[in-house]
Amino acid sequence: MSVDIRANRLPTEYRVVAGFCLLVLSFALRPGIVSIGPVVLHIREDFGLTYSEVSLLTSIPDVCMGLFVLCVPKISRRLGANQTVSLSLLLLGAAIVLRALTHSTSLLLLWTTFVGIGISISGALIGGWIKEHFPRESSLFMGIYAGGLSIGATLAAGATSYVSNTFGSWRVGAGIWCILIVSAIASWSYLARRVDAAASGRPHRDTRDTVELPWRSKRAWLLALFFGLSQFVAYACLAWLAPWNSEMGASEISGGLMLCLFTIFLAAGSFAAGAVAEKLADRRPWLALGTVSTMAGFVGLTFAPTSYPIAFVVMIAFGQGMCFALGMTLPLDNTKTAGEAHAWTMFVLCVGYMIAALGPLSFGFLRDWTSGFFDSYLMLLIVSSIMIAVVPLLKRSTPVSLPIR
């Protein structure tokens, strides 16, 4: 029997602590992927890879983030959620270091796989944790979490090239981000200890292990489809914006700075969506705004890539930031208990990231096949057009309980 937890509310001081710790934790969960983009051409040269093959360095983590999320309930039940997150963060840090040290293509892909596994297991538990402890402010906290992911991505995008150039090796630039794992583990340990202790007296039972994934729910598939298409677009951009800008000379700024700009506005869109959409019962207008912004940017990059490339990238990034934050909130909008929230979140992540994995790979394949970028960006424009067609179907199904201010 599931217990509705919407009436529970932690004191303000704990909500502030939780917001800060979630922010610090989330910084560490994207550099392992994003740091590849600014140095992907160096990696391609070192290992003798094609564009399609080097795309695997971004696609493989996406596949892992989809597949291994299904293992989270069993692992969490055996080890406990808190220890599961800590161990997955340790795995992520070790994989980042080992990937930077290897000279074997096979090991490069293996350690990249473990990067994806570490991100998958730790990230999969966050949505349900937010739903359990902050049911009436889920959009706000998911916006903080999503924004933190984008900030971490921004750090990696902006600093990886600089660090690599300073030390004369892409390996240092890609491996240095293990440092963020230390602060992430410390933040999670403090967060779990303090907030869980404050919540221990509340009368509810966590049912996350007893709720099945919603494989037969049409609504769950719609949420997963929208999230997956959004991440298809976002990860294609994270993987290829920097190489595209460097190869084509599309703008006067470097490829690393172009990617940094993308992630900055990705974060801005996430924070904006989390802050504004919490006050509304219907997320669809904001989802539509984010998707239209994305489409407009891709129209520019497809048909006039050298006219205003920075403006086009900003439009795409801000739109995708909104779509990501709200896409992560949609499973929480359609569930009533922490157990359901965990199940729906894991389902959306599983299906969504499997779709997302095709983004960088398809982009790289079209680049190999056509020796240009027109078809690759046209593909992303088509995908974003499908997203806008899905938006009207994403009305929330649970009663609205707006937060008390």
C-alpha positions as CSV (number, residue, x, y, z in Angstrom):
1,M,0.0,0.0,0.0
2,S,1.4,3.4,-1.0
3,V,1.2,6.4,1.2
4,D,0.6,9.9,-0.2
5,I,3.4,12.1,1.0
6,R,2.2,15.5,-0.4
7,A,1.4,16.8,3.0
8,N,4.9,16.4,4.3
9,R,7.2,19.5,4.3
10,L,10.6,20.0,5.8
11,P,11.6,23.3,7.5
12,T,13.2,26.1,5.5
13,E,16.7,25.5,6.7
14,Y,16.7,22.0,5.4
15,R,15.3,23.0,2.1
16,V,18.2,25.5,1.7
17,V,20.7,22.9,2.7
18,A,19.2,20.4,0.3
19,G,19.2,22.9,-2.6
20,F,22.9,23.8,-2.0
21,C,24.0,20.2,-1.7
22,L,22.1,19.1,-4.7
23,L,23.7,21.9,-6.7
24,V,27.2,20.8,-5.6
25,L,26.5,17.2,-6.2
26,S,25.1,17.8,-9.7
27,F,28.3,19.7,-10.7
28,A,30.1,16.3,-11.0
29,L,27.7,14.4,-13.1
30,R,28.3,15.9,-16.6
31,P,32.1,16.8,-17.0
32,G,32.8,13.1,-17.6
33,I,30.8,13.4,-20.8
34,V,31.2,17.1,-21.8
35,S,35.0,17.2,-21.4
36,I,35.3,15.0,-24.4
37,G,33.8,17.6,-26.8
38,P,36.5,20.2,-26.7
39,V,39.3,17.6,-27.2
40,V,37.4,15.1,-29.5
41,L,39.5,16.0,-32.5
42,H,42.7,15.3,-30.5
43,I,41.3,12.0,-29.3
44,R,40.3,11.1,-32.9
45,E,43.8,11.9,-34.1
46,D,45.5,10.0,-31.3
47,F,43.5,6.8,-31.7
48,G,42.9,7.0,-35.5
49,L,39.1,7.0,-35.2
50,T,36.4,8.1,-37.7
51,Y,33.8,10.7,-36.7
52,S,31.2,7.9,-36.2
53,E,33.6,6.0,-34.0
54,V,34.6,8.9,-31.8
55,S,30.9,9.7,-31.4
56,L,30.8,6.5,-29.2
57,L,32.5,8.5,-26.5
58,T,29.3,10.4,-26.0
59,S,26.8,7.8,-27.1
60,I,28.1,5.0,-24.8
61,P,27.4,6.9,-21.6
62,D,23.9,7.7,-22.9
63,V,23.3,4.0,-23.5
64,C,24.6,3.2,-20.0
65,M,22.5,5.9,-18.4
66,G,19.5,4.2,-20.0
67,L,20.3,0.6,-19.4
68,F,21.8,0.6,-15.9
69,V,19.0,2.7,-14.4
70,L,17.0,-0.6,-14.4
71,C,19.6,-2.1,-12.0
72,V,19.2,0.8,-9.5
73,P,16.3,-0.6,-7.4
74,K,18.0,-3.9,-6.8
75,I,21.4,-2.3,-6.0
76,S,19.7,0.4,-3.8
77,R,17.7,-2.3,-1.9
78,R,20.8,-4.3,-1.3
79,L,23.2,-1.4,-0.3
80,G,20.8,1.4,0.6
81,A,20.3,4.5,-1.5
82,N,22.8,6.6,0.3
83,Q,25.7,4.2,-0.1
84,T,24.6,3.4,-3.6
85,V,25.0,7.0,-4.7
86,S,28.4,7.3,-2.9
87,L,29.8,4.2,-4.5
88,S,28.6,5.1,-8.0
89,L,30.3,8.5,-7.6
90,L,33.5,6.7,-6.7
91,L,33.2,4.6,-9.8
92,L,32.6,7.7,-11.9
93,G,35.8,9.3,-10.6
94,A,37.9,6.3,-11.1
95,A,36.6,5.8,-14.6
96,I,37.4,9.4,-15.6
97,V,41.0,9.0,-14.4
98,L,41.5,5.6,-16.1
99,R,40.1,6.8,-19.3
100,A,42.5,9.7,-19.4
101,L,45.4,7.4,-18.8
102,T,44.7,4.6,-21.4
103,H,46.4,4.3,-24.8
104,S,44.1,1.4,-25.9
105,T,41.0,2.1,-28.0
106,S,39.2,-0.9,-26.3
107,L,40.0,0.4,-22.8
108,L,39.1,3.9,-23.9
109,L,35.6,2.7,-24.7
110,L,35.5,0.4,-21.5
111,W,36.3,3.3,-19.1
112,T,33.8,5.4,-21.0
113,T,31.2,2.7,-20.3
114,F,32.0,2.9,-16.6
115,V,31.6,6.7,-16.7
116,G,28.1,6.2,-18.0
117,I,27.4,3.5,-15.3
118,G,28.5,5.8,-12.5
119,I,26.4,8.7,-13.8
120,S,23.4,6.4,-14.4
121,I,23.2,4.9,-10.9
122,S,23.8,8.1,-9.0
123,G,21.5,10.2,-11.2
124,A,18.6,7.8,-11.2
125,L,18.0,8.1,-7.5
126,I,17.8,11.9,-7.4
127,G,14.3,12.4,-8.9
128,G,12.6,10.0,-6.4
129,W,14.6,11.5,-3.5
130,I,13.3,15.0,-4.4
131,K,9.7,13.7,-4.7
132,E,10.0,11.9,-1.3
133,H,11.4,14.9,0.6
134,F,10.0,17.9,-1.4
135,P,6.8,16.8,-3.1
136,R,5.3,20.3,-3.3
137,E,8.5,21.9,-4.6
138,S,9.6,19.3,-7.0
139,S,10.0,21.6,-10.0
140,L,12.1,24.1,-8.0
141,F,14.5,21.4,-6.8
142,M,14.6,19.6,-10.1
143,G,15.4,23.0,-11.7
144,I,18.3,23.4,-9.2
145,Y,19.6,19.9,-10.0
146,A,19.3,20.4,-13.7
147,G,20.9,23.8,-13.5
148,G,23.8,22.3,-11.5
149,L,24.3,19.7,-14.2
150,S,24.6,22.5,-16.8
151,I,27.0,24.4,-14.6
152,G,29.2,21.4,-14.3
153,A,29.0,21.0,-18.0
154,T,29.9,24.6,-18.4
155,L,33.0,24.2,-16.3
156,A,34.1,21.3,-18.4
157,A,33.3,22.9,-21.7
158,G,35.1,26.2,-20.8
159,A,38.2,24.8,-19.0
160,T,39.0,21.5,-20.7
161,S,40.7,23.1,-23.7
162,Y,42.6,25.6,-21.6
163,V,43.9,22.9,-19.2
164,S,44.8,20.6,-22.1
165,N,46.7,23.4,-23.9
166,T,48.4,24.4,-20.7
167,F,49.7,20.9,-20.0
168,G,50.1,20.0,-23.6
169,S,47.8,16.9,-23.4
170,W,44.1,16.3,-23.8
171,R,44.5,13.6,-21.2
172,V,45.0,16.2,-18.4
173,G,42.0,18.2,-19.6
174,A,39.7,15.2,-19.7
175,G,40.9,13.6,-16.4
176,I,41.1,16.6,-14.1
177,W,37.3,16.5,-13.5
178,C,37.7,13.7,-11.1
179,I,38.3,16.5,-8.5
180,L,34.6,17.4,-8.6
181,I,33.8,13.8,-7.4
182,V,35.3,14.6,-4.0
183,S,33.0,17.5,-3.4
184,A,30.0,15.5,-4.8
185,I,30.5,12.7,-2.3
186,A,31.0,15.1,0.6
187,S,27.8,17.0,-0.4
188,W,25.7,13.8,-0.8
189,S,26.9,12.4,2.5
190,Y,26.0,15.6,4.4
191,L,22.7,15.9,2.5
192,A,21.6,12.4,3.2
193,R,22.6,12.5,6.8
194,R,21.0,15.9,7.7
195,V,17.9,15.9,5.6
196,D,17.1,12.2,6.0
197,A,17.5,12.7,9.8
198,A,15.0,15.6,9.7
199,A,12.6,13.5,7.7
200,S,12.8,10.4,9.8
201,G,10.0,11.5,12.1
202,R,7.5,12.0,9.3
203,P,4.8,9.3,8.9
204,H,5.4,7.7,5.5
205,R,6.8,4.5,4.1
206,D,9.1,4.6,1.1
207,T,7.7,2.3,-1.5
208,R,10.3,2.8,-4.2
209,D,11.1,-0.9,-4.3
210,T,7.5,-2.1,-4.7
211,V,6.3,-0.1,-7.6
212,E,6.8,-1.6,-11.1
213,L,8.1,0.4,-14.0
214,P,5.1,1.8,-16.1
215,W,5.8,-0.2,-19.3
216,R,2.1,-0.4,-20.2
217,S,1.4,3.3,-19.6
218,K,0.9,5.4,-22.8
219,R,1.5,8.5,-20.8
220,A,4.8,7.2,-19.4
221,W,5.9,6.4,-23.0
222,L,5.0,10.0,-24.1
223,L,7.1,11.5,-21.3
224,A,10.0,9.2,-22.1
225,L,9.7,10.1,-25.8
226,F,9.8,13.8,-25.2
227,F,12.7,13.5,-22.8
228,G,14.6,11.2,-25.1
229,L,14.2,13.5,-28.1
230,S,15.3,16.5,-26.1
231,Q,18.4,14.7,-24.9
232,F,19.0,13.4,-28.5
233,V,19.4,17.0,-29.5
234,A,21.3,18.1,-26.4
235,Y,23.9,15.4,-26.5
236,A,24.5,15.8,-30.2
237,C,25.2,19.4,-29.5
238,L,27.5,18.6,-26.5
239,A,29.5,16.2,-28.7
240,W,29.7,18.2,-31.9
241,L,29.3,21.9,-31.4
242,A,33.0,22.4,-30.5
243,P,34.4,20.3,-33.4
244,W,31.9,21.9,-35.9
245,N,32.9,25.4,-34.8
246,S,36.6,24.6,-35.0
247,E,36.4,22.9,-38.4
248,M,34.1,25.3,-40.1
249,G,35.4,28.5,-38.5
250,A,31.7,29.4,-37.9
251,S,32.5,32.1,-35.4
252,E,35.4,34.1,-34.1
253,I,35.4,32.3,-30.7
254,S,37.1,28.9,-30.2
255,G,35.2,25.6,-30.2
256,G,35.7,25.3,-26.4
257,L,34.2,28.7,-25.8
258,M,31.3,27.9,-28.1
259,L,30.5,24.8,-26.1
260,C,30.9,26.8,-22.9
261,L,28.4,29.3,-24.2
262,F,26.0,26.5,-24.9
263,T,26.2,25.0,-21.5
264,I,25.9,28.4,-19.8
265,F,22.6,29.0,-21.4
266,L,21.6,25.4,-20.9
267,A,22.0,26.1,-17.1
268,A,20.1,29.4,-17.5
269,G,17.2,27.7,-19.2
270,S,17.1,25.0,-16.5
271,F,17.1,27.5,-13.6
272,A,14.5,29.6,-15.3
273,A,12.2,26.7,-15.9
274,G,12.5,25.4,-12.4
275,A,11.7,28.8,-10.9
276,V,8.9,29.8,-13.1
277,A,7.1,26.6,-13.9
278,E,6.6,25.7,-10.2
279,K,4.0,28.4,-10.0
280,L,1.9,27.0,-12.8
281,A,-0.4,24.0,-13.0
282,D,0.4,23.3,-16.7
283,R,4.0,22.9,-17.9
284,R,3.1,22.8,-21.6
285,P,3.4,26.5,-22.4
286,W,7.0,26.5,-21.1
287,L,7.8,23.2,-22.8
288,A,6.5,24.8,-26.1
289,L,8.6,27.9,-25.6
290,G,11.7,25.8,-25.0
291,T,11.0,23.7,-28.0
292,V,10.3,26.6,-30.3
293,S,13.5,28.3,-29.2
294,T,15.4,25.1,-30.1
295,M,13.7,24.9,-33.5
296,A,14.5,28.5,-34.3
297,G,18.1,28.0,-33.5
298,F,18.4,24.9,-35.7
299,V,16.8,26.7,-38.6
300,G,19.7,29.2,-38.4
301,L,22.4,26.6,-38.0
302,T,21.0,24.5,-40.9
303,F,20.4,27.2,-43.5
304,A,22.6,30.1,-42.4
305,P,25.3,28.7,-40.1
306,T,27.8,31.5,-40.4
307,S,25.4,34.4,-40.2
308,Y,24.7,34.6,-36.4
309,P,26.0,31.3,-35.0
310,I,26.4,32.5,-31.5
311,A,22.7,33.7,-31.3
312,F,21.5,30.4,-32.8
313,V,23.5,28.4,-30.3
314,V,22.1,30.5,-27.4
315,M,18.5,29.9,-28.6
316,I,19.1,26.2,-28.8
317,A,20.8,26.0,-25.4
318,F,18.2,28.1,-23.5
319,G,15.4,26.1,-25.0
320,Q,17.1,22.7,-24.3
321,G,17.8,23.8,-20.7
322,M,14.0,24.5,-20.2
323,C,13.1,21.2,-21.9
324,F,15.6,19.2,-19.7
325,A,14.5,20.7,-16.4
326,L,10.8,20.3,-17.2
327,G,11.3,16.9,-18.8
328,M,12.8,15.6,-15.5
329,T,9.8,17.1,-13.6
330,L,7.1,15.5,-15.8
331,P,7.4,12.1,-14.1
332,L,6.9,13.8,-10.7
333,D,3.9,15.6,-12.0
334,N,2.3,12.3,-13.0
335,T,2.8,10.4,-9.7
336,K,1.6,10.7,-6.2
337,T,4.1,8.8,-4.1
338,A,7.9,8.5,-3.8
339,G,7.7,4.9,-5.0
340,E,5.8,5.9,-8.2
341,A,8.1,8.8,-8.7
342,H,11.2,6.5,-8.6
343,A,9.6,4.1,-11.0
344,W,8.4,6.7,-13.5
345,T,11.7,8.6,-13.3
346,M,13.7,5.4,-13.9
347,F,11.5,4.5,-16.8
348,V,11.8,7.9,-18.4
349,L,15.6,7.9,-18.0
350,C,15.9,4.3,-19.3
351,V,13.9,4.9,-22.5
352,G,15.0,8.5,-22.9
353,Y,18.7,8.0,-22.7
354,M,18.5,5.0,-25.1
355,I,17.0,7.5,-27.6
356,A,19.5,10.1,-26.7
357,A,22.4,7.8,-27.4
358,L,21.5,7.9,-31.1
359,G,22.0,11.7,-31.2
360,P,25.8,12.0,-31.2
361,L,26.2,8.8,-33.2
362,S,23.7,9.9,-35.9
363,F,25.3,13.3,-36.1
364,G,28.8,11.8,-36.5
365,F,27.5,9.2,-39.1
366,L,26.0,11.9,-41.3
367,R,29.2,14.0,-41.0
368,D,31.2,11.0,-42.2
369,W,28.7,10.2,-45.0
370,T,28.2,13.7,-46.4
371,S,31.6,15.3,-45.4
372,G,29.6,18.3,-44.1
373,F,27.3,19.4,-41.4
374,F,24.1,20.4,-43.3
375,D,22.4,17.1,-43.0
376,S,23.4,16.7,-39.4
377,Y,21.8,19.9,-38.3
378,L,18.7,19.3,-40.6
379,M,18.3,16.0,-38.6
380,L,18.3,17.9,-35.3
381,L,15.7,20.4,-36.8
382,I,13.4,17.5,-37.7
383,V,13.8,15.9,-34.2
384,S,12.9,19.2,-32.5
385,S,9.9,19.5,-34.8
386,I,8.7,16.1,-33.5
387,M,9.1,17.4,-30.0
388,I,6.8,20.4,-30.5
389,A,4.2,17.9,-31.9
390,V,4.4,15.9,-28.6
391,V,4.1,18.9,-26.2
392,P,0.2,19.2,-26.4
393,L,0.0,15.6,-25.1
394,L,2.0,16.2,-21.9
395,K,-0.7,17.6,-19.6
396,R,-0.1,16.5,-16.0
397,S,-2.4,13.8,-14.6
398,T,-2.1,14.4,-10.8
399,P,-3.9,17.1,-8.7
400,V,-1.9,20.3,-8.3
401,S,-0.7,21.4,-4.9
402,L,1.3,24.6,-5.3
403,P,3.9,25.4,-2.7
404,I,3.2,27.6,0.2
405,R,5.3,30.7,0.0
